[in-house]
Amino acid sequence: MKKILIVDDEHDVRSMLEEFLTLKKFDVKTAGDGIEALKVFDEFNPDLAIVDIKMPNMDGPTFSKHVLEKKASFPIIIITGFAAQYNIEEIKELGIKKILIKPLILETLSEEIQKYLS
């Protein structure tokens, strides 16, 4: 069973994604910010991460940078409702595989996950 880490400071978003991905037969763990996510990442050893861009304590790009320093080809999908506040090209240069804009279309997310995990 493939493992997915969901990192988002919005509880409702984490819960919805966790439920959706569990129904799709993934093993799912969640974290509310980048600092917590780094701990979960090390313990859980996920196959892919879905990461919100804007969070307290440590944002998505900073979390992604730490992860990609350990595992350069690790697939990360950034999700955001705040794309205009970030330099998307700089984020892609980190090695981010995909950026999706909220509100998410779950089937699009599912298709992106399948690209990286199949």
C-alpha positions as CSV (number, residue, x, y, z in Angstrom):
1,M,0.0,0.0,0.0
2,K,1.4,3.4,-1.0
3,K,1.8,6.0,1.7
4,I,0.8,9.7,1.4
5,L,1.6,12.5,3.7
6,I,-0.9,15.4,3.8
7,V,0.4,18.7,5.2
8,D,-2.2,21.5,5.6
9,D,-2.9,23.9,8.5
10,E,-6.7,23.7,7.7
11,H,-8.2,20.8,9.7
12,D,-11.1,20.5,7.3
13,V,-8.8,20.2,4.2
14,R,-6.6,17.6,6.0
15,S,-9.7,15.6,7.0
16,M,-11.3,15.7,3.6
17,L,-8.1,14.7,1.8
18,E,-7.4,11.9,4.3
19,E,-10.9,10.5,3.9
20,F,-10.7,10.7,0.1
21,L,-7.3,9.1,-0.2
22,T,-8.1,6.4,2.4
23,L,-11.1,5.4,0.2
24,K,-8.6,5.2,-2.7
25,K,-6.7,2.6,-0.7
26,F,-3.7,4.8,0.4
27,D,-2.1,4.7,3.8
28,V,-2.4,8.3,4.9
29,K,-0.8,10.4,7.7
30,T,-1.4,14.2,8.2
31,A,0.4,17.1,9.7
32,G,-0.7,20.7,10.5
33,D,2.5,22.5,9.6
34,G,5.9,21.9,8.1
35,I,7.7,21.4,11.4
36,E,5.3,18.6,12.4
37,A,5.4,17.3,8.9
38,L,9.2,16.8,9.0
39,K,8.8,14.5,12.0
40,V,6.0,12.6,10.4
41,F,8.0,12.3,7.2
42,D,10.9,10.7,9.0
43,E,8.7,8.3,10.9
44,F,6.2,7.4,8.2
45,N,8.5,7.3,5.1
46,P,5.7,8.3,2.6
47,D,5.8,7.7,-1.1
48,L,4.3,11.2,-1.9
49,A,3.4,14.4,-0.1
50,I,0.5,16.8,-0.7
51,V,1.6,20.1,0.9
52,D,-0.2,23.4,1.4
53,I,1.9,26.4,0.4
54,K,1.0,28.8,3.2
55,M,1.1,27.5,6.8
56,P,2.3,28.9,10.2
57,N,5.7,27.9,11.6
58,M,7.1,26.4,8.4
59,D,5.5,27.0,5.0
60,G,5.2,24.4,2.2
61,P,8.2,25.5,0.1
62,T,10.5,25.4,3.2
63,F,9.2,22.0,4.1
64,S,9.7,20.8,0.5
65,K,13.2,22.2,0.4
66,H,14.2,20.1,3.5
67,V,12.6,17.0,2.1
68,L,14.1,17.4,-1.3
69,E,17.6,17.8,0.2
70,K,17.2,14.3,1.7
71,K,15.4,12.7,-1.3
72,A,15.9,14.7,-4.4
73,S,13.3,12.9,-6.5
74,F,10.6,12.7,-3.9
75,P,7.2,13.7,-5.4
76,I,5.6,16.7,-3.8
77,I,2.3,18.2,-4.9
78,I,1.8,21.7,-3.6
79,I,-1.8,22.9,-3.0
80,T,-2.6,26.5,-2.6
81,G,-5.3,29.2,-2.5
82,F,-2.5,31.8,-2.4
83,A,-0.5,31.3,-5.6
84,A,-0.2,35.0,-6.3
85,Q,1.7,35.6,-3.0
86,Y,4.5,33.2,-4.0
87,N,6.9,33.0,-6.9
88,I,5.7,29.8,-8.6
89,E,8.8,29.5,-10.8
90,E,11.1,29.5,-7.7
91,I,8.9,26.8,-6.1
92,K,9.1,24.7,-9.2
93,E,12.9,25.1,-9.2
94,L,13.0,23.4,-5.8
95,G,11.9,20.2,-7.5
96,I,8.2,20.4,-6.9
97,K,6.3,18.1,-9.2
98,K,2.9,19.8,-9.4
99,I,1.1,22.9,-8.1
100,L,-2.7,22.7,-7.8
101,I,-5.0,25.6,-6.9
102,K,-7.7,25.4,-4.3
103,P,-10.5,24.6,-4.3
104,L,-9.2,21.2,-5.3
105,I,-10.8,19.0,-7.9
106,L,-10.4,15.6,-6.3
107,E,-10.3,13.6,-9.5
108,T,-7.5,15.9,-10.8
109,L,-5.6,15.3,-7.6
110,S,-6.1,11.6,-7.9
111,E,-4.8,11.7,-11.5
112,E,-1.7,13.6,-10.5
113,I,-1.0,11.1,-7.6
114,Q,-1.3,8.2,-10.0
115,K,1.3,9.8,-12.4
116,Y,3.9,9.7,-9.6
117,L,3.0,6.5,-7.8
118,S,2.3,4.1,-10.7
